[in-house]
Amino acid sequence: MKRKIQSFNYFRNWTLKMLGFILIPAFAYPQHANPIEPLNDANGWMIQTKSSAYQIVVTRNKKVIPVFYGSAKQATSQKKNAAWQDRIDEVPVRGGYPFKSPVLEVVFADHVRDADLEFVSGEIISVNNRKTLKIIQKDNTYPLQVISYIRVLPEFDILEKWIEVKNTSGKEIIKIENLMSGSMVLPSDEYVLSQLSGSQMNEFQPNESLLTPGVKLIENKAFKSNFNAPWFQVRPQNSYKDEKGPTWFGSLHYSGNWTLAFDKTFNSTVQILGGINFWDTEINLKPGQEFQTPKLSVGYSLNGSEGVSQSLSAYIRQEILPKEHRYDMRPVLFNSWYATTYHLNEDEQVEMAKKASEMGVELFAIDDGWFKGRTASDRGLGDWEVDKNKFPNGLSSMIKRINNLGMKFGIWIEPESVNINSNIYKSHPDWILKYPGRKKELGYRVLLNLAKEEVYNHLLNVMTKLLKENKIDFVKVDQNSYLSEPGWMDAPVAIQREVRILYIENLYRLFDELKKRFPEVLFESCASGGGRIDLGMMSRMDQAWVSDNAVALDRIFIQYGYLSAMPANTMVSWVVDNIIGFQQQPVSLEYKFDVSMSGVLGVGSDIREWSPKELEIAKNKIAIYKEIRPMVQQGILHRLVSPYESNRCALQYNAEDGKTSVLFCYNMAKYLPGSQPIDRGSSILKLEALNPQQQYSIKKAEDKNDKGVVYNGDLLMNIGIAWPVKNAFDSQILLISQYK
């Protein structure tokens, strides 16, 4: 059916007419008002958080339009004009006005490919005890219903957006070619985009770029996010270098293929979209069937990138992480992978466990190699039975001995991948994602098709059996395969291209059920390092392995980027010896511990080879970590000095009550003074968020005899102290406490 397309002049004239009711008096929205309120003089809503306002109107021709997202003060006092808003709907679709990026693209049964939504109703509901705006729209001709949600978390300055689509037909199928989680439009300005990109062994590297006219895409098509994290930050070009200032940000709750799009027009309007990447994907929505997108969390901060990281960290700790262990201190762990690789046995593991226990380790974990036939990377994966040649008494005997040493026990598993010589592959070749005649692409490791119900049931049974038969307190869940051949040839043609979406649905379902059955177990997300760290997975995982690169100096950079988007109590960091293939810088064992102690501390070295002096260093460092752990894992982070801008790095974690802090300072290579531009700046370090009227004592964490030096809070924040580390490849941890 031919659709009427409104002209640009129509929209411009309509805007001018509507300006009278778009301007809302400041007094109408007091600071502690409900986060969602109807507009006084128009059909629409004002959504407010601590710092932001999101304003939506319903036009006279039943269009739902977001007219402002930004500073709450600006929304209620700034004079608006015709250029203030672009004609982009709250749920932009393919069809009608073309100057937009669509959230929704559908094909109806008669092959019409555009949609035309009109407002049906809107109401304020409660979703998990949070005020949520629910807006129902429908196509004005076809049996398509679209419900958009905005859930408000005011204290974090965050809005959660998602969409449900429903086929209300009795007999016709609607094909979905694209459906994202949400869209937002920023006020006209020039913007700089910050993203976290990299590669396997080099994740979470900050990158900045000016948003120029056109569409910028950050996406994942490999089923793993080592290359790009589903996170963004956008700041006005004239203020993005400032410590404070307006900043929009977002993070996607999805672990499959995803897309973040930034559509910039010449007149400075920026539309931001995020959601599932429908590349090589489609959904055939049957009559009466509905589909819900993952959430897209978006936010606004007045405090620049620091405000973004602090808002996201608090939000993830308090709202996203699983409730069972949300506020638990993450244990100091030991992992035996680098010590024994695939060649492990009970006595050898217990020997290391004894040393680990004496050091103060709280959780002892074995890694790859414990299962039948696993002697190399191309053997045994998928056959999750204990190797009786390595563990003739099963795992229970070893676990009991480790528990008797006062430690919990953990294990590694990679449930989704199999080797082609495994028994499970030979028994069920139809369980593998592949295309006929493409064997050369398979390699020795392939992915199970978790979209299949029988594969889901198999993995649930395997992991339930493992956890039920053994006293396992911790599971490191890995996934080392990239998805290149999503073939599902025995499925009906209509759903073959839904395979990626159904896979992730069953992946989430698997861990939801395991968390339900085993609520006491801690789960760690790993996928060739940082390939599966997103809010979707982290709502099911308690912590994350950030990168397979655990070299201390490299980790300073990787972890600094990671902390832009995720809290420290999810950031697992090991102390390791040499990693094959990586340049080893001349750093001390103390330095390695200091780097790892800024997150969730772990040890991955072969501690059987450590000298008595090294074991004593480890014992002392672990004791210090347990003292500062509440501040690191639950405190408020201030990233004081970036390693990307200097040859040093500093992180300050403040306790929530503001009375104590811990300061991590790292030196990297040092050069002839003045010879390097990055080394020509001030060597004074200013602290953050202290009480200017309070006195503070600063002392070295490792020196029990240090009585500390007392400073005024005002001096520490506005004048600063001399950089406390002198030598190259050296570090210092300082304890800061209010002086009585």
Secondary structure, DSSP 8 states (H G I E B T S, - for coil): -------HHHHHHHHHHHHHHH---GGGS-TTS-SEEE-SSSSEEEEE-SSEEEEEEE-TTS-EEEEEEEEHHHHHHS---GGG-----SS-BSSSS-SS--SEEEE-TT------EEEEEEEEEEETTEEEEEEEEEESSSSEEEEEEEEEEGGGTEEEEEEEEEE--SS--EEEEEEEEEEEEE-SS-EEEEEEEEETTEEEEEEEEE--SEEEEEE--SS--SSB-SEEEEEETTTTTSSSB-EEEEEE--SSSEEEEEEE-TTS-EEEEEEE--TT--EEE-TT-EEE---EEEEEESBHHHHHHHHHHHHIIIIIS-GGGTTS----EEE-HHHHTT---HHHHHHHHHHHHHHT--EEEE-TT-BTT-SSTTS-TT--SB-TTT-TTTTHHHHHHHHHTT-EEEEEE-TTEEETTSHHHHH-GGGB---TT-GGGTTTEEEB-TTSHHHHHHHHHHHHHHHHHS---EEEE-----------TTS-HHHHTTHHHHHHHHHHHHHHHHHHH-TT-EEEE-BTTBTT-SHHHHTT-SEEE--S---HHHHHHHHHHHTTTS-GGGEEEEE----TTS------HHHHHHHHTTSEEEE-S-GGG--HHHHHHHHHHHHHHHHHHHHHHHSEEEEEE-TTTSSEEEEEEE-TTSSEEEEEEEE----STTSSGGGSS--EE---S--TTSEEEEEETT-TT---EEEEHHHHHHT-EE-S--STT-EEEEEEEE--
